[in-house]
Amino acid sequence: MSERDRLGPPPVEPLSEIAWHRVEKSLFATLDCDASAPVVRAAAPTWWRWAAGGGLALAAAAALVAIVVTRDDGAATARDGGAATWRPDAPSRVATLDAPTEVQFGDAHITVEANSALTLHGDADAGVLILLERGAATFEVAPRAGRPPFVLQAGEVSVRVVGTRFTVSRSGDAASVDVTEGHVEVVAQGHRVQVHAGESWSSGGDREAAAGGLVAPPGGIAAALLSDESDDDEGGDVTQAESVQGAPGDAGGTAVTAPRPRPRASRDDKASFERAAALEASDPRAALAAYRDLARGRGAWAANALYAAGRLAAELDDRKTATRLLGDYLRRYPTGANAADARALLRTLEPR
Amino acid sequence: MPVTVRALDVRRAAADRELAARCAEGDRAATRELFLAHRERVHRTLFRILGSNRDMEDLVQEVFLEVFRGIARFRGDSTLATWCATIATRTAWAYIERRKPAMTPLELVPEPPAEQPHADRTLLAREAARRLYGAMDRLPAPLRVAFALAAIEGLPLAEVAAMTRSSLVATKTRVWRARREIERRAAKDELLRGYLHELGGAPGEEAAP
C-alpha cells in the first residue's frame, strides 16, 4: 500500500458535548454520594447511572441536592444583597413546534418538549433565570454548591435549583414539577414538603385544597424561596408534608395551602429494581421478566425498569422485544431519564 | 535538548502531584480540572481497545470514578495522563472479560459528504476499521488490549507493558499472536489484510517473539 493510499488509524468517534455533559454530571453526582452511600458497581454498566440516582435520593443531605418550589407573586425573582443579580438583558428565547429540542445553557442541559417555549436570562457567572412560557421542559442542572443560582419560573411557580434532574410542565398559570433524580424541597408560603425522586408536585392540587389555607409567613414567599435554609438542621427526619410556622394575618399574605407530593414510587420498587439488576448476570431472562413486571407500575422505577428491560433484551439479541420495549418507554416517558439512551439504542437495533 | 526535556518533565510531574493532592483533598475545582484535562485521552484509550460502543459514556464514568477514588495513591511515578490511561485500559479489559462486547460498527461517525476531499478513502478507512474491530471481537482480552494499544494506537511496547502490568516479552508475544490471529481471519479479506499491513506489518514479516 503506497503512502498515498494509506488509510490511517481507525477514526475515533468523538463524544458530543452533550454526552460529555452527561458523563460529567453523573460522575460528579456519584462522587458527591461517595462519602455517605455505597457506590453500586454494576455488572452491566448501563444501569449504575440509575443506582447513582437512587443513591442521590438516599444521600440527599450529603449531596446537597434540593429544589425549592413555591408560588411567587412577583415576576422574575431577583436577589439583592445575596450572591446573584439577574441580568435580564439580551435574553434568548427557544420555541419548539412539533419536535423537541435540546439546549445547553451554561452548565444546564435542557430538553424543551414539542410545542413549548422558554426564555433564558442571565449567564453562568451572574446566575440563570428561565421563564417557561408554555409546554414542558426537562432540566439537568449541576449541583449549585459554589455556583450562581439557577431559577426557573412557570407562571406563579418558581423553582430554585441546587442540583438535580426534573421536569416542569406549564398549563396557564398552573405548573407541575416531576423529580427524577435527587431530593427536592417544596416551600409554599408557610409550608415545606420534601419530595423525592419519583414523586411529583402540582400547583393544581393546591387550589383544590385552598379553602382552609394558611397565610404566608413574615418576609413573604420570596424570602422563603431564596433562603438557603436546608431541612437538614431544622426538621430532623424528613416527613412528606411538614408544616412550618405561619400565622393568619402575617404580611397580609394570600391564602394558599401546602403543596402535596404525590408519591409514585416506593422503596419496594427500588428494591425490586435492584433485585432484578442483580439477576442480570446469573439469569438474564428472569431479570428481564422482573423488569417487565416492575414496568407495569408507575413512577420513576417503573420507567427505569422499562428501559432496563429494553436494554437487556437488546443485549440478549432479542431485537424484536427490545424494539417494542424501548418504543413503549419513549411513548410513556418521552422526557424520561433514559429517553436519549433509548433513542440511541433503538438506532442500533434498526435493520441494516 | 535533553536538559530542557527533563526540566519540563519535572515541572509536569510537580504539577501533576499538586493537582492530584488537591483532588484527594476533595477540591471540586481540581477534580473538574483533572477530568477536563484527561477525558479525551481516557476516551481515546477506551475507543482504541473497544471500538465503537454503546456503553462508552458509562465506561468513561467508570474510569474517572476509579481515578478519583484512587487519586490519593498517585505518587507521580508516571504522569497523570498515563495513570488515567492505565486505568482506562484496565476498565476496558474488565469490560471485555465480563461480557460479550456488543459493538456498534462505526455507524455513528458521520458519512463524509461526497464532495469532501478524500471521501472515498474515508469510507474505505471506516470499512477497514469495522472489519478490524469485528476480527478483534473474537480475541481474548489480553491479546486485544495489547494489539489495540501497540498496533492501532502506536504506543511503544514498553509503555503497553507498563499499562497492562505485563512483562515486555509477554506484551510482545500478545501483539504478535493477536496479529497472527487477525491475519488468519483476514485470509480472504484483502482490505483487512492490507490494513493490517499498514498498521505495522503482518506476522510473516516479523519474527515471533
HADDOCK unambig.tbl for C-alpha pairs under 7 A between the chains (distance, minus, plus):
assign (segid A and resid 1 and name CA) (segid B and resid 194 and name CA) 6.94 0.50 0.50
assign (segid A and resid 7 and name CA) (segid B and resid 121 and name CA) 6.61 0.50 0.50
assign (segid A and resid 7 and name CA) (segid B and resid 125 and name CA) 5.28 0.50 0.50
assign (segid A and resid 9 and name CA) (segid B and resid 152 and name CA) 6.12 0.50 0.50
assign (segid A and resid 10 and name CA) (segid B and resid 125 and name CA) 6.65 0.50 0.50
assign (segid A and resid 10 and name CA) (segid B and resid 126 and name CA) 6.86 0.50 0.50
assign (segid A and resid 10 and name CA) (segid B and resid 129 and name CA) 5.18 0.50 0.50
assign (segid A and resid 12 and name CA) (segid B and resid 44 and name CA) 6.80 0.50 0.50
assign (segid A and resid 12 and name CA) (segid B and resid 47 and name CA) 6.53 0.50 0.50
assign (segid A and resid 13 and name CA) (segid B and resid 109 and name CA) 5.92 0.50 0.50
assign (segid A and resid 23 and name CA) (segid B and resid 57 and name CA) 6.11 0.50 0.50
assign (segid A and resid 23 and name CA) (segid B and resid 61 and name CA) 6.01 0.50 0.50
assign (segid A and resid 27 and name CA) (segid B and resid 61 and name CA) 5.74 0.50 0.50
assign (segid A and resid 27 and name CA) (segid B and resid 65 and name CA) 6.89 0.50 0.50
assign (segid A and resid 45 and name CA) (segid B and resid 58 and name CA) 5.89 0.50 0.50
assign (segid A and resid 46 and name CA) (segid B and resid 55 and name CA) 6.51 0.50 0.50
assign (segid A and resid 46 and name CA) (segid B and resid 58 and name CA) 6.23 0.50 0.50
assign (segid A and resid 348 and name CA) (segid B and resid 104 and name CA) 6.99 0.50 0.50
